Amino acid sequence: MLEILKLFLQRFIVNNNIILKKLLLALLFPSLIFAQQMSTVKGKIVNKFNDPIEGVAISYLDKGTTTDENGNYQFQIPIRKTVPVTFSHVSYKTIFKKFTTRGKRTINFSPTLVIKTEELEEIIIKNRKKEAQGVTKIDLQKVETVVGPNAGVEAVLMTLPGVSNNNELSTQYNVRGGNFDENLVYVNGIEVYRPFLIRSGQQEGLSFINPHLIQNIDFSAGGFQAKYGDRLSSVLDITYRKPTKAATQIDLSLLGGSATTEGLLFNDKLSAILGVRYRDNSLFVNSKQTEVNFRPNFTDVQTYLSYTLNEKVSIGFLGNFSLNNYNYKPLTRRTRFGTIANPLELIVFYDGQEADTFQTLFGALSVDYQATDDLKITATASSFNTQEEEYFDIAAIYNLGEVNTNAGSENFGEVEFAQGIGSQLNHARNDLDALISNVQLRATLKDNDNEWRAGVRFQTENIKDRIREWEVIDSVGFSVRPPHHNINNNQPYEPFTGPIQPFQSVRAQNEVDINRLSGFLQFSRKTTWSDHEVWFNAGIRGQYWSVSPQGGSSKSHVIISPRAQFAIKPDWKKDMLFRLSGGFYAQPPFYKELRGFDGQINPEVEAQKSIHAVLGNDYSFNLWNRPFKLTTELYYKHLTDVNAYSIDNVRIRYRADNVTEAYAYGLDVRLNGEFVPGSDSWVSFGYLKTEENIANRGYIARPTDQRIKLGILFQDYVPNLPDLKAYLNLVYNTGVPGGAPAYADPYDFQNRLEDYRRADIGVSYVFVDANKKATNKFLNQFEELTAGLELFNIFDIRNSITNTWVRDVYSKQQFAIPNFMTGRILNFKLRMKF
């Protein structure tokens, strides 16, 4: 049949019947014509080590494909047409290639991709040094992309093992059994502070750290060097960057926005960066069960200037202004809790309001002098001022009742019997003004593989504090007496004729001056032992301080804190590093730790002391031809002269007596690597146990006894659409002790809050960035343009941070009603960079 057709065509060709020839070719051989229209492009993509690269995204003609695990790819393009093709990968520089063919053929194209960071070898060396020091280096990209109600550095930290916080509205964190006040935070080598009177996460506002100004982030969860200050738990060391060119970045979302501008002035001698942030927490507050008239807003302005005077001297200035306005007027609350068989419901009607203001100013001037290639001297002067007002008068009338569970009843789901009826009135007029100033001198001397560091600092603190705070409680028409009242209260069976007294009352007025002189000296050396690399560090720091309360006698104290670290990288085929660190750590009391439950200052309070021992291992390996690292740390802390405390939301109140001893031990494990090719993610697990013995009454769990911690920070992208990226932040924490009234004896209440579970997810699309050039005139205006959606608390889990305690005089019972945190919330984000 085919031969007959060929003869038929030849006859018509000889007769020059061109029209009929074309018609028959189109009808009889359409598949042959189509095949002739396409060419094949294939190849293998490798790096400079000739290793295949999996997951390279290949985009062409609104289509796409990716390389397989061997780096191979293949796709087809039409002939007689120029086709631009993009080869992109998260870890490598993007390349562009145009293909044109005149006929059907196969094109072999096997490029070698260049790693984005040209100085990879240098960075590996630096990271190895950080690993030896027990320091975790946080990737800036994680800070920029992490999803959470308080996105930024702290949100990334809370996915690490040993770091926890059950309050998504707070940026504060606990580390290995310590509390919020036990963490050091440095920006450009300068210690920074937070407001004092904040008692809830809703009041905190913005973290001091502006994530858009950062160049480097180092974090140590324990066993840190002597060059860092006198705290018991952790160190977060932030370095702000020096701009190298002019740029502006704007971030907008339903929660607020930020603008960052940077550039060079005066013949590139002055580098300047300025960041302005604004945040409105109404989106979160409106998702809670308490109906309020509430619009909290927080403003922050930061700048970092660096001026190069000459090749040896440079001058830096770090400035910050922040203003938190917290105006809160609750209206009603309706909370249902209990069990399915016995549900209870609390209904509250409020009157009154709370008006709080937290204003802080911070400024630091530093001079760096590079005396020689090996000697650097830095002098710094800084001052921090916070002015805080906490004013509220809030009355509440409540009804606690049993819910009808009879499905056939007309009143199903309604409250049918009141178990507790009452009211309460809370009042506060609290003012605080604190001024903290210091000067310090530091020097670093390098001698081949040896390094010496030394420093001295003098600091003055002046704190003026006035406390006027009380609470009156009424239950079924009877005033509830204070918990430690020495008169028998037989209400409602017998009337009480004495005067009404507040259930809780604190009245104090303090003015305290604290002077501190501290210094350190440490030595580091990197060497070899046989064929093994060895690094060790030893140092000692000390502090002298005196506390002078107004109208009282001053009290002086001294502490000495020796510390050491040792690390070895064996000459093995497996890439492993072992380290051991520890020492004697001490935390001289700050103002909050000097102030007891009654608001009075105790200048006799000693420094809390702790012995740290940390044993760690880093194992780097390849899995699925991609890099991974497993980090494991065992730690133990023995604490003496402990200043025990209670926590209510984020408010910490100390006993100010040093009559407690405690311990903490645990295991931290983190596996990070490219679970998805080109995207670094991690899974972390932590186990912790910490207990305290108050005045020899026996060991009980500390308020921060967070037994199990699981954190996942995961990022992914669509292979055929690599500009569409997804980010997941998942945290699970077991419940901490906290199910007790703030005034209660912790030995009488050891209830735990419910486990904390939360998952946040974000999706963003990259229109323009360093790896994707603009395709039209509008996008050409941007250096970077991304837009995305964030879904907070995707499973709408109602976590609780504290309990509200309703007291019933008649039944002599107290009911714990959970204070639930935020629900599911959708947020929109837009980022522009010019």
C-alpha positions in Angstrom: 0.0 0.0 0.0 2.8 2.4 0.9 4.6 1.7 -2.5 1.4 2.5 -4.4 1.1 5.8 -2.6 4.8 6.7 -3.4 4.2 6.0 -7.1 1.1 8.1 -7.0 3.0 11.0 -5.5 5.9 10.7 -8.0 3.5 10.9 -10.9 2.0 14.1 -9.6 5.5 15.6 -9.0 6.5 14.9 -12.5 3.4 16.6 -13.7 4.3 19.6 -11.5 1.0 19.4 -9.6 2.4 21.2 -6.5 -0.9 22.0 -4.8 -2.1 18.4 -4.8 1.3 17.2 -3.6 1.2 19.5 -0.5 -2.4 18.5 0.2 -1.6 14.8 0.2 1.6 15.2 2.4 -0.5 17.1 5.0 -3.2 14.5 5.0 -1.1 11.3 4.9 2.0 12.2 7.0 1.0 14.7 9.8 3.1 12.9 12.4 6.2 13.1 10.2 5.7 16.8 9.7 5.2 17.4 13.5 8.4 15.5 14.3 10.4 17.6 12.0 9.3 20.7 13.9 11.1 19.8 17.2 14.7 19.4 18.4 16.0 17.9 21.6 18.3 19.5 24.2 19.9 17.3 26.7 22.9 17.2 29.0 24.4 16.7 32.4 24.8 19.6 35.0 27.7 19.4 37.4 29.6 21.7 39.9 33.3 22.5 39.8 34.0 19.2 41.6 32.3 17.4 38.7 29.6 16.3 41.1 26.1 16.0 39.5 23.6 18.6 40.7 20.1 17.3 41.4 17.0 19.6 41.3 18.3 22.2 38.9 15.1 24.0 37.6 15.0 24.5 33.8 12.5 27.0 32.5 11.6 27.5 28.8 8.6 28.6 26.8 6.4 28.7 30.0 7.4 25.1 30.6 9.9 23.5 32.9 11.7 20.4 34.0 14.4 19.5 36.5 17.6 17.4 36.6 17.5 14.0 38.1 19.8 12.6 40.8 22.6 12.1 38.3 22.3 15.7 37.0 20.8 14.6 33.7 18.0 16.5 31.9 16.2 16.5 28.5 13.6 18.6 26.8 12.4 19.6 23.3 12.3 23.0 21.5 10.7 24.0 18.2 13.0 24.4 15.2 13.7 27.7 13.4 12.9 29.6 16.6 15.2 31.1 19.3 14.3 29.7 22.7 15.8 31.4 25.9 16.4 28.8 28.7 17.1 29.5 32.4 19.0 27.0 34.6 18.5 27.9 38.3 19.3 26.4 41.6 19.1 27.8 45.2 22.7 27.1 45.9 24.2 28.0 42.5 24.4 31.0 40.2 21.7 31.1 37.6 22.7 30.8 33.9 20.9 31.8 30.8 21.3 30.2 27.3 19.6 30.7 24.0 19.1 27.7 21.6 18.3 28.0 17.8 18.1 25.1 15.4 17.3 25.0 11.6 16.3 21.4 11.5 15.6 18.4 13.7 18.7 17.5 15.7 20.0 16.8 19.3 21.9 19.5 21.1 24.2 18.5 24.0 24.7 21.2 26.6 26.4 20.3 29.9 27.2 23.4 31.9 29.2 23.6 35.2 27.3 25.8 37.7 29.2 28.1 40.0 28.3 28.2 43.7 26.7 31.5 44.7 29.1 32.2 47.5 32.5 32.8 45.9 34.3 32.6 49.3 32.9 29.2 50.2 36.3 27.8 51.4 36.8 30.8 53.8 33.2 30.5 55.1 33.8 26.8 55.8 36.9 27.6 57.8 34.9 30.2 59.8 32.0 27.9 60.4 34.4 25.2 61.6 35.8 27.6 64.2 32.3 28.5 65.3 31.5 24.8 65.6 34.6 24.3 67.8 33.3 27.1 70.0 29.9 25.5 70.4 28.3 28.4 68.5 25.4 28.0 66.0 25.6 30.3 63.0 22.1 31.2 61.9 21.6 31.6 58.1 20.3 35.1 57.3 18.0 33.6 54.7 16.2 31.7 57.4 15.6 35.0 59.3 14.2 36.6 56.2 11.8 33.7 55.3 10.8 32.2 58.6 7.0 32.2 59.1 5.5 33.2 62.5 3.6 35.8 64.3 7.0 37.4 65.4 9.1 36.6 62.4 12.8 37.3 62.8 15.8 36.0 64.7 13.9 34.9 67.7 11.5 32.9 65.6 14.4 30.9 64.1 15.9 30.4 67.6 12.7 28.8 68.8 13.0 26.0 66.3 16.4 25.0 67.8 16.6 22.3 70.4 16.8 23.6 74.0 15.1 26.9 73.1 11.4 27.3 73.9 8.5 29.7 74.5 4.8 28.9 74.6 3.7 32.4 73.8 3.6 33.3 70.1 3.1 37.0 70.9 6.4 37.2 72.7 9.9 37.3 71.3 11.4 36.2 74.6 12.8 32.7 75.0 13.9 30.1 77.5 17.2 28.2 77.0 17.9 24.9 78.7 15.8 25.5 81.8 16.7 29.2 82.2 14.2 32.1 82.1 13.9 35.2 79.9 16.3 37.2 82.1 19.2 34.8 81.8 19.9 35.4 78.1 22.6 37.8 76.8 21.9 39.8 73.6 24.6 41.8 71.8 24.5 44.0 68.8 27.9 44.9 67.4 29.4 43.9 70.7 27.1 46.1 72.8 24.7 44.5 75.3 21.1 45.5 74.7 18.1 45.6 77.1 14.4 45.2 77.1 11.6 47.1 79.0 11.1 46.1 82.6 7.3 46.2 83.3 6.0 44.2 80.4 3.8 41.4 81.7 2.2 40.0 78.6 3.3 39.2 75.1 0.7 41.6 73.7 2.6 44.5 75.2 6.1 43.6 73.9 5.8 44.9 70.4 9.0 44.6 68.3 12.2 42.9 69.2 15.2 45.2 69.6 16.9 43.3 66.7 15.9 44.6 63.3 16.3 41.6 60.9 16.8 43.8 57.9 20.0 45.3 59.3 21.8 42.1 60.1 25.0 40.7 58.7 25.9 37.9 61.0 24.1 35.9 63.8 25.8 33.6 66.3 24.1 31.8 69.1 25.4 29.7 72.0 23.0 27.7 74.2 25.5 27.2 77.0 29.2 26.8 77.9 30.1 30.1 76.2 33.4 31.9 76.4 34.7 34.4 79.0 34.5 37.3 76.6 30.7 37.2 76.9 28.9 38.7 80.0 27.6 37.3 83.2 24.4 35.5 82.5 23.4 31.8 83.2 21.9 30.5 80.0 22.7 31.8 76.5 24.4 34.3 74.2 22.9 35.8 71.0 25.6 37.8 69.2 24.3 40.0 66.3 26.4 42.0 63.9 24.8 44.8 61.8 26.2 45.2 58.4 28.2 48.0 56.8 26.5 48.9 53.4 28.5 48.7 50.2 26.0 50.3 47.9 22.8 52.3 47.9 19.6 50.2 48.4 16.1 50.5 49.8 13.8 47.7 51.0 10.2 48.0 51.9 8.2 45.2 53.6 4.4 45.4 54.0 1.9 43.1 55.6 -1.4 43.2 57.4 0.6 43.4 60.6 2.5 46.5 59.7 5.5 47.3 57.7 9.2 48.3 57.6 11.5 50.4 55.4 15.2 50.1 55.3 17.5 52.4 53.4 21.3 52.2 53.1 24.2 53.7 51.2 27.6 55.4 51.1 28.5 59.0 51.6 31.5 61.3 51.7 33.6 59.5 49.1 32.5 56.2 50.5 34.0 56.9 53.9 30.6 56.9 55.7 28.3 53.9 55.4 24.8 54.4 56.8 21.8 52.2 57.3 18.5 53.2 58.7 15.5 51.0 59.5 12.0 52.0 60.5 9.4 49.5 61.7 5.7 49.7 62.6 3.6 46.9 63.9 -0.1 46.6 64.8 -1.2 43.5 66.7 -4.9 44.0 66.2 -5.0 41.0 63.8 -3.9 38.7 66.6 -5.9 40.3 69.4 -9.1 40.1 67.4 -8.6 36.3 67.1 -8.7 35.8 70.9 -11.8 35.0 72.9 -11.9 38.3 74.7 -13.8 40.9 72.8 -11.9 44.2 73.1 -11.6 47.8 71.8 -7.9 47.4 71.2 -5.4 48.7 68.7 -1.9 48.2 70.1 0.8 49.8 67.9 4.6 49.7 68.2 7.2 51.9 66.4 10.9 51.4 66.2 13.7 53.4 64.5 17.3 52.1 64.3 20.4 53.4 62.6 24.0 52.2 62.3 26.7 54.5 61.0 30.3 53.6 60.3 32.9 56.2 59.3 36.4 55.3 58.2 38.7 58.0 59.5 41.8 56.4 58.0 43.2 52.9 57.4 43.6 52.3 61.1 40.7 54.1 62.8 36.9 53.8 62.2 34.1 55.2 64.2 30.7 53.6 64.6 27.3 54.7 66.0 24.3 52.5 66.9 21.1 54.3 67.8 17.6 53.1 68.6 14.2 54.7 69.5 11.1 52.6 70.2 7.6 53.5 71.4 5.0 50.9 72.5 1.5 52.1 73.0 -0.8 49.6 74.6 -4.4 50.8 75.0 -6.7 48.0 76.0 -10.4 48.1 76.8 -11.9 44.7 77.3 -15.6 44.2 76.7 -16.7 40.6 77.1 -15.2 37.2 77.3 -16.7 33.8 76.7 -14.6 30.7 77.3 -15.8 27.1 77.2 -13.5 24.4 78.8 -13.6 21.2 80.8 -14.5 17.8 79.4 -17.1 16.5 77.0 -19.0 14.9 79.8 -18.7 17.9 82.1 -18.3 21.1 80.1 -18.1 24.5 81.8 -18.4 28.0 80.5 -17.1 31.3 81.8 -18.8 34.5 80.8 -17.3 37.8 81.8 -18.4 41.4 81.3 -15.7 44.1 81.7 -15.6 47.8 82.4 -12.6 50.0 82.5 -9.4 50.1 80.5 -5.6 49.8 80.5 -3.2 52.4 79.1 0.5 51.5 79.0 3.4 53.3 77.4 6.9 51.9 77.0 9.5 54.3 75.5 13.1 53.4 75.1 16.2 55.3 73.9 19.5 53.7 73.2 22.8 55.1 71.8 26.3 53.7 71.5 29.5 55.2 70.1 32.5 53.0 69.3 36.0 53.6 68.0 38.0 50.7 66.4 41.8 51.2 66.3 43.8 48.7 64.2 47.1 49.3 65.9 48.9 46.6 63.9 47.9 43.7 61.6 47.6 41.6 64.8 46.3 44.0 67.4 42.9 45.6 67.4 41.5 47.9 70.2 37.9 48.9 70.5 36.5 51.6 72.9 32.7 51.9 73.4 30.4 54.2 75.3 26.6 53.5 75.4 23.5 54.6 77.3 20.0 53.1 77.6 17.0 54.8 79.0 13.5 53.3 79.4 10.4 55.2 80.6 7.5 53.0 81.4 3.9 53.6 82.5 1.5 50.9 83.4 -2.0 52.3 84.3 -5.2 50.2 84.5 -8.5 50.0 86.2 -10.5 47.0 85.0 -13.6 45.7 86.7 -15.0 42.2 85.8 -18.3 40.5 86.6 -18.2 36.8 85.9 -20.5 33.8 85.9 -19.1 30.3 85.8 -21.7 27.6 85.0 -22.4 24.1 83.9 -23.4 23.6 80.3 -26.4 21.6 79.3 -25.2 18.4 77.5 -28.7 16.9 76.9 -29.0 16.8 73.1 -32.7 16.5 73.3 -33.2 19.5 75.6 -34.4 22.9 74.3 -31.6 24.5 76.3 -28.8 22.2 74.8 -25.5 24.0 74.9 -26.6 26.7 77.3 -25.5 27.4 80.8 -28.1 26.1 83.2 -26.4 26.1 86.6 -24.0 28.7 88.1 -21.1 27.3 90.1 -19.4 30.6 90.7 -20.6 34.2 90.5 -18.5 37.2 91.4 -16.5 40.2 90.4 -13.0 41.6 90.7 -11.4 45.0 90.4 -7.8 45.4 89.3 -5.9 48.6 89.7 -2.3 49.8 88.9 -0.4 53.0 88.8 3.1 51.7 88.1 6.0 54.0 86.8 9.6 53.1 86.1 12.5 55.2 84.8 15.8 53.5 84.3 19.1 54.9 83.0 22.0 52.4 82.2 25.3 53.8 81.0 28.6 52.2 80.5 32.1 52.5 78.9 34.2 49.6 77.9 37.6 48.8 76.3 38.4 45.6 74.5 41.6 44.4 72.8 42.3 41.4 70.5 45.9 40.2 69.8 46.6 37.5 67.3 49.9 35.6 67.2 49.9 33.0 64.5 47.6 30.3 65.8 47.2 32.0 69.2 44.7 34.6 70.1 44.4 36.8 73.2 41.3 38.8 74.2 40.9 41.1 77.1 38.3 43.7 78.2 37.1 45.9 81.0 33.8 47.7 81.5 32.4 50.2 84.0 28.6 50.5 84.2 26.2 52.6 86.2 22.5 51.9 86.7 19.9 54.3 88.1 16.4 53.0 88.5 13.4 54.9 89.9 10.3 52.7 90.4 6.9 53.4 91.9 4.4 50.5 92.4 0.8 51.0 93.3 -1.0 47.7 92.5 -4.0 45.9 94.1 -6.8 43.5 93.4 -10.2 43.2 95.1 -12.2 40.0 94.6 -15.8 39.3 95.4 -17.5 35.9 95.3 -21.2 35.4 95.7 -21.4 38.7 97.4 -18.6 38.3 99.9 -15.1 39.9 99.8 -12.4 37.2 99.4 -9.7 37.7 102.0 -6.0 37.8 101.2 -4.5 34.3 100.8 -2.3 34.7 103.9 -4.7 36.5 106.1 -4.4 35.6 109.8 -8.1 36.0 110.6 -10.4 33.1 110.1 -12.8 33.7 107.2 -16.0 31.7 107.6 -17.9 33.5 104.9 -20.6 33.0 103.8 -21.7 31.1 106.9 -20.6 33.8 109.3 -20.5 37.5 108.4 -17.2 39.3 108.5 -17.4 42.8 109.9 -13.8 43.9 109.4 -12.7 46.3 106.7 -12.4 45.2 103.1 -8.8 44.4 102.2 -7.4 43.8 98.8 -6.8 40.2 97.9 -3.4 41.2 96.6 -1.7 44.5 97.2 1.8 45.9 96.4 2.8 49.4 97.4 6.5 50.5 97.1 8.7 53.3 95.9 12.3 52.6 95.1 15.3 54.4 93.8 18.5 52.4 93.4 22.0 53.1 92.2 24.1 50.1 91.0 27.7 50.4 90.0 29.5 47.6 88.2 33.1 47.0 87.3 33.8 43.9 85.2 36.6 42.4 83.1 37.8 39.3 81.3 40.9 37.7 79.9 40.9 34.7 77.6 43.4 32.8 75.5 42.6 30.7 72.4 44.8 28.4 70.3 44.4 26.2 67.3 47.0 23.5 66.8 47.4 19.8 65.8 47.8 16.7 67.9 49.3 14.0 65.7 47.2 14.4 62.6 44.2 15.7 64.5 43.1 19.3 64.6 42.7 20.7 68.1 41.3 24.0 69.3 41.0 25.2 72.9 40.0 28.3 74.8 40.5 29.2 78.5 39.4 32.4 80.2 38.3 34.1 83.4 36.0 37.0 84.1 35.1 38.8 87.2 32.7 41.5 88.4 32.5 43.8 91.4 29.2 45.6 92.0 27.6 47.7 94.7 23.8 48.3 95.3 22.8 51.6 97.0 19.1 51.9 97.7 17.9 55.4 98.6 17.6 55.7 102.3 19.5 52.5 102.9 23.1 51.3 103.2 25.0 50.1 100.2 26.1 46.5 99.8 29.1 45.3 97.7 29.7 41.9 96.0 32.4 40.1 94.0 32.2 37.1 91.7 34.9 35.2 89.7 33.9 33.1 86.7 36.5 30.7 85.0 35.5 29.0 81.8 37.2 26.7 79.2 36.5 24.9 75.9 38.2 22.1 74.1 37.5 20.7 70.6 39.1 18.1 68.4 38.6 17.1 64.8 40.0 13.6 64.4 41.8 12.7 61.3 39.1 10.2 60.3 37.4 9.5 57.0 34.2 10.6 58.6 33.9 14.3 59.1 33.3 14.5 62.9 34.2 17.1 65.5 34.0 16.6 69.3 33.9 19.4 71.9 33.8 19.8 75.7 33.0 23.1 77.4 32.0 24.5 80.7 33.0 26.4 83.7 31.6 28.5 86.6 29.0 31.0 85.5 27.4 33.7 87.7 24.6 36.2 87.2 24.8 39.3 89.4 21.3 40.5 90.1 19.7 43.1 87.9 17.0 45.4 89.3 14.1 43.0 88.8 16.0 40.3 90.8 16.6 42.7 93.7 12.9 43.4 94.0 10.8 40.8 96.0 7.2 39.9 95.7 6.3 42.8 98.0 8.0 45.3 95.7 10.8 46.1 98.2 14.5 46.1 97.3 16.9 43.6 99.0 20.5 44.8 98.4 21.8 41.6 100.1 20.8 39.5 97.1 23.9 37.5 95.8 24.7 36.4 92.3 23.1 33.2 91.1 25.8 30.7 90.3 25.9 27.7 88.0 28.4 25.0 86.9 28.0 24.2 83.2 29.2 21.0 81.5 28.5 20.5 77.8 29.6 17.6 75.6 28.9 18.0 71.9 29.5 16.3 68.5 29.1 17.5 64.9 28.9 14.8 62.2 28.8 16.1 58.6 27.9 13.6 55.9 26.3 13.3 52.5 22.9 11.8 52.0 21.2 11.5 48.6 24.3 13.2 47.2 23.4 16.3 49.4 25.1 17.7 52.5 23.7 17.1 56.0 24.9 17.7 59.5 23.9 16.0 62.8 24.6 18.1 65.9 24.3 16.5 69.3 24.9 18.0 72.8 24.6 16.6 76.3 24.5 19.2 79.1 24.3 19.5 82.8 23.9 22.5 85.1 24.2 22.7 88.9 22.8 25.9 90.3 23.3 27.5 93.7 22.2 30.7 95.4 19.2 30.6 93.1 16.7 33.4 93.2 13.5 31.5 92.7 10.6 33.1 90.8 7.1 32.8 89.4 6.0 33.4 85.8 2.7 34.8 84.8 2.5 35.1 81.0 5.9 36.8 80.4 6.1 38.6 83.8 8.7 37.3 86.2 8.6 38.0 89.9 11.6 37.0 92.1 11.7 36.0 95.7 15.0 38.0 96.2 16.4 35.7 98.8 19.0 33.2 97.3 17.6 30.3 99.4 17.2 27.9 96.4 19.4 25.4 94.7 18.5 23.7 91.4 19.8 21.5 88.5 19.1 21.1 84.8 20.2 18.4 82.4 19.2 17.4 78.9 19.9 16.3 75.3 19.7 18.5 72.2 19.8 17.0 68.7 19.5 18.8 65.4 19.7 17.4 61.9 19.9 20.0 59.1 20.6 19.7 55.4 19.1 19.7 52.0 16.0 17.5 52.5 14.9 19.2 49.3 17.7 19.8 46.8 19.0 23.3 47.2 16.9 24.2 50.2 18.4 23.9 53.7 15.9 22.7 56.4 16.2 21.1 59.9 14.6 19.0 62.5 15.4 19.4 66.1 14.6 17.5 69.3 15.3 18.4 72.9 14.8 16.7 76.2 15.1 18.7 79.4 14.6 18.2 83.1 15.1 21.0 85.7 14.1 21.0 89.3 14.6 23.3 92.3 14.8 23.0 96.1 13.4 26.1 97.8 14.7 26.5 101.4 15.3 22.7 101.8 11.7 21.8 101.3 12.5 19.2 98.6 12.9 19.2 94.8 10.0 20.3 92.6 9.8 21.2 88.9 11.0 24.7 88.0 8.6 27.0 86.0 10.7 26.3 82.9 10.7 22.5 83.1 9.9 22.0 79.4 10.5 18.2 79.1 10.1 17.6 75.3 10.7 20.0 72.5 10.3 19.2 68.7 10.9 21.9 66.1 10.9 21.7 62.3 11.9 24.5 59.9 11.3 23.3 56.4 11.4 25.0 53.0 10.5 23.7 49.6 9.8 24.9 46.1 7.8 23.7 43.1 10.3 21.9 40.8 8.7 23.1 37.5 8.1 26.6 39.0 11.2 27.3 41.3 10.1 30.8 42.0 7.1 29.5 44.0 8.4 28.7 47.4 6.9 27.3 50.6 8.0 27.5 54.2 6.8 25.5 57.2 7.5 26.3 60.9 6.3 23.6 63.3 6.8 23.5 67.1 5.7 21.1 69.8 6.4 21.6 73.5 5.2 19.6 76.4 3.4 21.6 79.1 5.3 23.5 81.7 4.3 24.1 85.4 2.1 27.1 85.4 -1.4 26.0 86.3 -1.4 27.8 89.6 -2.3 31.3 90.9 0.6 33.7 90.9 0.5 34.1 94.7 0.3 30.4 95.4 3.0 28.3 97.1 4.6 26.2 94.3 4.7 23.2 96.6 0.9 23.2 96.8 0.4 23.6 93.0 2.4 21.6 90.5 -0.2 21.5 87.8 1.1 21.8 84.2 -0.4 23.6 81.3 -1.5 21.8 78.2 1.1 20.8 75.6 1.9 23.6 73.1 1.4 22.7 69.4 1.6 25.1 66.5 2.2 25.1 62.8 2.7 28.1 60.5 3.0 27.9 56.8 3.9 30.5 54.2 3.9 30.6 50.4 5.7 33.3 48.3 6.3 33.9 44.7 9.5 35.6 43.4 8.8 38.1 40.6 12.3 39.5 40.6 15.5 38.8 42.5 19.3 38.4 42.0 18.7 35.1 40.1 15.7 36.2 38.1 15.9 39.2 35.9 12.9 41.5 35.1 10.9 40.6 32.0 9.1 43.9 31.5 9.4 47.6 32.1 7.5 47.6 35.4 9.4 44.8 37.0 12.7 46.3 35.8 12.3 49.0 38.5 12.9 46.4 41.3 16.0 44.6 42.4 13.7 42.2 44.3 10.0 41.8 44.3 8.2 39.0 46.2 4.6 38.5 47.4 3.2 35.8 49.6 0.6 34.5 52.0 1.1 33.3 55.5 -1.3 31.1 57.5 -0.6 31.2 61.2 -1.8 28.3 63.4 -3.0 26.4 60.4 -4.8 23.7 62.6 -6.4 26.4 64.7 -5.1 24.8 67.9 -6.1 26.7 71.1 -3.0 26.8 73.2 -3.1 28.4 76.6 -0.3 30.4 78.3 -1.9 30.9 81.8 -5.0 30.3 83.8 -7.6 32.7 85.2 -8.6 31.6 88.6 -12.2 32.0 89.7 -12.8 31.6 93.4 -16.1 30.5 94.9 -16.5 31.4 98.6 -19.5 29.1 99.0 -17.9 25.9 97.7 -14.4 26.9 98.8 -13.2 25.9 95.3 -11.0 27.6 92.7 -11.6 26.9 89.1 -8.8 27.2 86.5 -10.0 28.7 83.3 -7.4 28.6 80.5 -6.4 31.9 78.8 -6.2 30.8 75.1 -3.7 32.2 72.7 -4.4 33.3 69.1 -6.3 31.2 66.5 -5.9 30.7 62.8 -4.9 33.9 61.0 -4.2 34.8 57.3 -1.6 37.4 56.5 -0.4 38.9 53.2 3.2 40.0 52.7 4.9 42.1 50.0 8.6 42.8 49.7 10.2 45.4 47.4 13.9 46.2 47.0 15.3 48.9 44.9 
